[in-house]
Amino acid sequence: MLSWAITFLIIAIIAAVLGFGGIAGTATGIAKILFLVFLVLFIVSFIMGRRPKL
């Protein structure tokens, strides 16, 4: 998930340098969403992994 977010961030940077503002904005938005999903899943898995086994 994090690799997809980094990929879209790189696409956004390249598109911004080349002057494609719409594509850069869209790729940046997708990268932000993917990073937030990654962060939530990481926190949930971290908390669930530290619970004591019953």
C-alpha positions in Angstrom: 0.0 0.0 0.0 2.8 2.4 0.9 4.6 1.6 -2.4 1.4 2.6 -4.3 1.3 5.9 -2.4 5.0 6.6 -3.2 4.4 5.7 -6.9 1.5 8.1 -7.2 3.5 10.8 -5.4 6.4 10.4 -7.9 3.9 10.5 -10.8 2.5 13.7 -9.3 5.9 15.3 -9.1 6.8 14.4 -12.6 3.5 15.7 -14.0 3.9 18.9 -12.1 7.4 19.5 -13.5 6.1 18.9 -17.0 3.2 21.3 -16.5 0.3 18.8 -16.3 -1.5 20.4 -13.3 -4.7 18.4 -13.5 -2.9 15.1 -13.6 -0.5 16.2 -10.8 -3.4 17.2 -8.6 -5.3 14.0 -9.1 -2.2 11.9 -8.5 -1.5 13.8 -5.3 -5.0 13.3 -4.0 -4.7 9.5 -4.7 -1.3 9.4 -3.0 -2.8 11.1 0.1 -5.8 8.7 0.3 -3.5 5.7 -0.1 -1.2 6.9 2.6 -4.0 7.5 5.0 -5.4 4.0 4.3 -1.9 2.5 4.9 -1.5 4.5 8.1 -4.9 3.3 9.5 -4.2 -0.3 8.6 -0.7 -0.1 10.2 -2.1 1.2 13.4 -4.9 -1.3 13.6 -2.5 -4.2 12.9 -0.1 -2.9 15.5 -2.8 -2.7 18.2 -4.3 -6.1 17.3 -0.9 -7.7 17.3 -0.1 -6.5 20.9 -3.2 -7.9 22.5 -2.7 -10.8 24.9 -3.9 -14.2 23.6 -6.8 -15.7 25.5 
